[in-house]
Structures are given as structure tokens and as C-alpha cells.
């Protein structure tokens, strides 16, 4: 048997880091591969137990514990689901240790993860590489007056972004100049902790947003299905921002002409810029884009898949995910071609009452066994002393369905959402409402 054939058929033990709906969708997809030996998830959630062995005691940011688990379970590949370990340098930790570097890592280096870890770094990277984005200025407490002067050159509303990771809460869109000045002071005074020691002030762009995902091995890239998520808690995109109330894929306005612009103006120069600036990167790149008068602009980078977009992207990906990720980690992505299901996928997120502000946990979830013709991805779930599945987070369950159009897919998801019961459950009924 040739080494190449052996490479293709060897089963792999995989460790997936994370505990949300994104990781549940990735675990579901990994579990379909004939290449899978044993899938471990740390820490995981109640729903992932259907696909994987859970390691609830292992925290993804505790690199020593992750390493011990990987060695103990003969893991050949680690897939990092969320951003915190990446920004903290987990890939470097493994690759710099003789006992660990044989383990394939899916995720960027600490240097590459700055694309998400620092809004200022991302903006400057875009400027250096000619990637279209909004005008901006980064300020600290010492340069706040420069920030006020820059605001005077902008039209409201005003966009303020904490430079560092702020658990998805570090972005404010403020309609009034006086309020924007007050919020800038508050951010620099510690409103978001150390993440707000520097604040990026941005021009507000008017348009419609979408999420574009690629896998890159640092040299080559492959584009995954495009999605659109819905952040606001209320229907019609009203109310507070959340981690995401649902998603849809494909996205009608992301047509061939638009995506060609995205590829040529954004994806290619991003991958080329990472290589040119010697920022090691083997993993997912999330491009948060906005379409303004037909042209794409980058709102933000993430260095992992989005959530809840993953719950509608993974169902449309027809490839063996292990083969894709192995090719990514070994620099062989040019040998892979992406296959996409032509059907729509619509995800509806069921959340706890009170989310994204105060909410209670521990409510028993009923009706899970009654779900049919939909995929169920657990986000914030756990088990109680009696072994029942209970709520354990703000976003609790993602219900995803296929359809020949988004209306059919949404209708199927809504029919199954109606079967699931837990105290104070809430969901939006209008996912995809703004797409023709």
C-alpha cells in the first residue's frame, strides 16, 4: 500500500474544542466521516454526546489540560472551535512542543489570530493589503481628543469597537454624537475591561450583511457556503444585539457577480497578505461583509466559523470534513474541491427568556424526541441530576431544516420549534425575512 493511499484511509481520533451550537454542528459533520476513529469534545454539551465522547473537565484555554487529554486519547488532530484559545496561542503551544507537534492543528497561530483578537490589527492589515473596509481611527485614553475630532468628520450613527475580545459585546452603534462621545469615554474607562483599552472608531456603512467562510492552508483556500445571520433579539431586526438568533444559507444577494468581487478584492488579498506578512494560518477565516451599492466591504474578521451560521453552513457542505481539515492542516488544500448541497438551510435559534440580558438556567427541555425532518444542534444545554436535558445558556438549541427555498426550510424549522418546550423559551419567526 502506498503512503498516499494509507494517508487517505487512516482513521483519526479527533479532539474538538468548544461547547456551543457551532461545535455541535461541526461534531455532527465530523461524525459522518468514514475516516473518524473516536471524536472527543472538550468540554462539549448535552447534545454532542450523540456524536462524541465528552471531556467536560477540560477547558479549551487550559493548554496543559488539552495537551494531556490529546496524548491520553491518542488524538491525531485538534479542531479549535472558538476564538479564545486561538488568540491565546494554542496552536503555537502545540507546535513548539516536541511531544505535541505531531498532532495536526486546525486554526491559526497566535500571530494570525490577531485578525480577530485585535480590531486595530485587523484594520491596519486591511489597509496594508488594499482590502476595502470602513474609514477608522484607533484611540486610547491618551488620544481621546483625536477620537472626538475624527467623529466630527463622520455622519451618524457612530460605530465604536473595543479592540480586544469582549465576548461579542464590544461593538456599539450609537446614533447621537454626544452619546457617542460619552460611550467612547466609558469604553476607555473600562466598560469592557482590558478589551477596551483601545477603541476603534469606524465610519458606519449602510448596506446588507453576509458571512463568507473559507478554509486556508496558508497558501491555498477553498470557499464554503455563504450564510446570513440575524443578531437582533426582536423580529424585524429590532432590539438588543445577541450572539445570533438564526441564519440562512444560501444568500440571494450574494450572486456570482458579487462573490467574484469578494474573492478578488477580499479573499485573495487576505490569504496573500497572511503569507506575505508571515502570519502562519491553517484554518477557517470568517469574513463579516457588507454589500454597499453592489460592492463588498469587510466589517470584521473572525478566525473560526460563525455561530449560528455554522448550523446552516455545515448541512450544505457535502465533503468529508475530516479530509478537508486534514488537507488544511497539512498544506494540501489545493487537492480538494468543495461540494455544496443546492438546497436552502434555515436555522432558528431557541433562546432563554430574558436573553441577551438576565436569564435563568436549569429548565427541563421536553419534546426533543418528537423533532422530525430537522437537524437539532445543541448550544446551551446540560443534564441535571436525573439525567434530563436542561437549559444551560442563553442560546439553547438551533433547529435547522432543508428546503427547496428558504420559505420551505423556515416552515420546517418552525414546525419543529413548536414541538420543543422549556420554560420561557423564545425564538424569532422571521429568519431570512429581508432576502428576496
N, C-alpha and C positions, 0 to 999 in steps of 0.2 A: 504493500500500500504506500502510495506516495505521501510525502509530508503534507502536500496541498490537500489531498482528499481527507487525510486524518484531521487537518485543521478545520475542514468544513463539517465533519460529522461528530467531533468530540463534544460530549455533553459537558455543560458548565454548571458549577454551583455559583449562584449569583447572590450578592447582598445588595439590597435596595434600601437606601436611607430616606426616611420620611414617614409621615403618618396621616397625610391628607387625601383628598379626593384625587389629586394629581397622581400621587404614588399608588393609589388603589387602581387607577386606570392603567398605569404602567405595569403593575403587578399582573393584572388581568391579561394584558397583551403578552408579557413575557411568558406567562403560564401556557400559552398556546403553542410555544415553540417546541419542536421535537429535540432541539438542542439543549433544553433545560434539564439539568440534574435536579438539584434542590434549590428552591428560591427561599431566601431568608429576607425578612424585612425588619428594620430597626428604626423606631420602636413599633411601627405599624398601628393598625386599629382593628376593630372587631370584624369588619368586612374582609380584610385582607387574609384572614385565617383560611378562607376558602381557596386561596391560591398559594399560600406561603406558610413557612414556619416563622412565627413572630419571635422577636428578641426584644421584649418590651423594656428590659432593663438597660439597653444600650442607647445612649444619647448620641445623635449624629455629630455633635460638636465635641464629644469626648473622644479624641482621636485614638488614644491608647485603648479605650474600650472597644472601639470599632476595629482596631488592628487585632486585638486579642480574639474577637469574635470571628474575624475573617480567617485567621490562622486555625482556630479551633474547628471551624466548619469546612476547611479546605476550599475556601472561596477563590474562584479564578477571576471574577470581575465584580467591581463595585460600581453601582449606578447611584449617583448623588441626586436625589430628587429636589431638595430645596436649597436656597441660596446661602444660608448661614455657614455651613461647613465649607463651601467653596470659597467664600470671601475670607474665611479664617485660614484657608490654606491646606485643606485636607489632601488635595492631590499632591502637593509638594511634600507633605508629611510622608506619604507612602512611597513616592518616587525617590526620596532621599534616604530611605532606609533599606539596607541590603537585604533584610529579612522580608521586606514587603514589596519591593519594586517589581516582583514577578506578577503581581496582581494587576490586571488591567483596570484602569480608572476612566470612567465616563464623566467628564467635567473639566473645566478649565483650571489652569494653575491659579495661584493667588494673584499673580500679576494680571492674567486675563480676566479674572473675576472682578477686577476693578470696574469693568463696564457696568456692572450693577452696584458694586459696593460703594462707588463714588460718582454722584451725578456730575460733579465738576470734571472728573477724569473723563467720563463718557462724552461730555460736551466738547472738551478740548481734543479728544480723539477724533470726533466727527469733524471738527474744524481742520485738523491736520490732514485729514484724508478726504476732504471735499464732500462730505456726506450731508445732505440737506436736513436742517433742523431749525428750530426757532432761535431768534436772537436771544442772547442771555448775558448775564453778568453774575459772577460768583462773589459773594461778600462775606466778611466776618464781622464780629462786633467792632473791630478797629476800623473797618471800611464801610460802616453802615451808611454814612452820608453819601458815599459814591452810589450806594444802592438806591437811596432816595432820589438822587439825580437821574439815575437810569430809569427809574419808574416814571419820571416826568416825560421821558421820550416814548412811553408806551401808551397804547389805548387800553382802557379797561375791557374785560377783567384782567387781574394780575395773577400770574402763576408763581407760587413760591414752593421750592422743593428743598427739603433737608438733604444735605449732601450724602449722608450715610444711610444705612439700613434703619428703617423706622417701622418695621412690621406692617408695611403697606399703608401707614397712616401719615407719612411725612410730606404729602403733597396737598397744598391748599390752593383753591381757585377763588380769588377774592374780588367782588365786583366794584368795590369802592376804594379810592386812592388812600383816604385817611385810614380806613380799616386795614388796608394792605400794609401801610407803614407800621401800624400797631402790631399786626401779626408778625411782621418781619422782626420787630424788636423782641416779641415774645419767643420766637423761634431761636433767635440768637442768645436769649436769656435762659434757654434750657427747656423749652416746651417739649421738644422731642429728645431730650438728653444730649449725649455727645454726638448723635447723628446730625444735630442741627448747629454744630459749632461753625459750620459753613452753610450758607443757604444760596441756592441758585435761583435767581430771579429770571423769569422767562417771559417772552412775548407769548400771548395767547393766540393760538391758531384756530380758526373756525373751519370745521370740516367734519368728516365722518371717519371713525377709527376702525382699525382691524389689527389682528395679531398674526404676524408671519413668523414661521419657525423654520430653522434649518438645523441640520447636523453638519458639523465640520470636523475634519481630522487635522486641521491646521493648514492644509494645502488645498483640499477639495471640499466641496459642500454638496448637500442634497436638500432640496426644499420639501417640507412636509405640508400637509393640507393647511390652508388658511382658515382662520376662525375669527369670530367676533364675540366679545364678552360684554356683559351688562353689569356695571358696577353699582348703580344706584339701587337703594333698597326698595324704592317705590316704582309702581308701574308708570310707563311713560318717561322713564329715566328721571325720577324725582326723588328728593330726599337725600339722606346721607350716603356717602360712598361706603362700599363694602369690599370684601375680598372677591366678590363676584357672585351674581345671582343666577347665572346661566350663560350658555354660549350656543352658537350655531356655526356649522361648517357644511358646505362652502359658504362664501360671502359673495352675494350677487354683484356688488360694485367692484370687486377685485377681479376684473376681467383680464383677458390676455394682454391687452394694451397697458393696463395699469401695472400688472405684475412684471411685465418686461421692464418698465421703468424702475420698479422696486429692485429687480435683480441687477440691472446695470448701474443704477445710481446709489444703491444702498448695500445690497448683499455682497456683491463682488468687491467694492472698495473696503467693506468691513473686514472680510476674510483676508484680503491682500494687506490691509493695514495691520492686522494682528501679526501676520508673518513678518512684515517689514519692521515692525517695532519690537519684534522678538518677544511676543506675549504668547507663551505656549497655550494652545486651546484645542482640546479634543472633547467635544460635547455639543450640547444644544445651545443655540442662540435664539432668543426671543426678541423680535423687533416689534415694539409697540409703535404703530404707524398711524398717521392721519392723512387722509386724502383731501387736499386743498386745491380746488379748481382743477382737478384732474391729476395733480402731481403729488407724489408721496413725500412725507417728511417724517423723520424719526422723533417720536416723543420720548422714548426711553428704550434702553436695552435691559433685558434680563438674561442671566447666564444659565437658565434652566427653562423647562417648559412652564407654560402658564397654567393657572388654576382659576376658573373651571374650563379653560379651553382644552386642556389635555383630555377631558372627559368626552369631548366631541371630536377631537383630532385622532386619538388612538383607535376608535372604532372605524375610522375611514382608512386607516393605514393597513394595506393588505400584506405588506412584507413581514418576514420573520424578524421580529425586533432584535433578537439576540444577534443574528447575522449582521444587522445594521450597526448595532452598538459595538460589536467586536471589530468590524471594519473601521469604525470611527476611532476606536482606541488604539488600533494598530497601524493607522495611516493608510488604509486600503479602501477608503470610501469611494474612490473612483471606479471600483469594480462593482458597485451597487447601483441599481436603478429603482426609484420609488414607484410603487404601485398604489393607486388610490381608488377606493370604492366610490362610484359615481353618485351614490345615494346621499341625501342630506342626513345629518345627525344633529339633533337638538337636545341640549341638556338643560334641565330645570333643577335648580338647587333648592332643597328644602332646608330652612334655617330655623333656629330657635327664636321664639318670641322675644322681642327686645333687642335682638342683634341689629346693627353692629355696636350698640351700646350695652347696657347691662342685660344679661340673660342668665337663666338658671340651667343647671345640668342635671343629669341623672334620671330623666323621664324615660319610661319603658317605651320602646318603639314596637308597634304592632302592625301586622299586615305585610311584612316583608315577603312572606312565603306566597302571597297572593299576586305578586308582580309577575306579569307575563308580557312578552313581546317588547320588553325594555331591558336595558342594562342598568344595573344598580351599583354605583360606586360609593363606598362609604367615605365620608370626610371626617366628621367629628363624632365617632361612636366608640363605645366601650362596652364592657359587660359588668353586671352587678354580681352580688354575692350568690345569687341564684342562677347565674349563667345567662340571664336575659340580656339582650342587646339594648343599650340605653344611650341617650344623647350625652355627648361629651365635648361639645364645642358649639360655636356659633353657627357655622355651616355644617350641617349634619349629614345629608345624603344628596347625591347627584343622580338624577334619573335621566338616562339618555336613551333616545329612540331613533331608529332609522325611518326614513320616508322618501317617497319619490319627489317630494317637495318639502319645504320647511313647515308648511301648514300641517301636512300629514304627520310629519315627525313630531311636531309640537303636540298635536292632538293625542298621539300615543303616549307621550311622556305625561301629559296632564291626566290621562285616564288612569295611569298607574300611580301618580302622585296622590290621586283621590283614594287609593286603597291603603295608603300608609298613614298611620295615626301616631302622633305623640303630642303631649300637652303643649299648647301654644305654638304649634307648627305654623310656619308662614312660607309662602312662595310667591313668585311673580308668575302671572299668566300670559305675559306679553313678550316672551323672549323671541327676538327676531322681528319685532313689530316695525322697525324702521327700514327693513330691507324689502325691496320690491321682488 
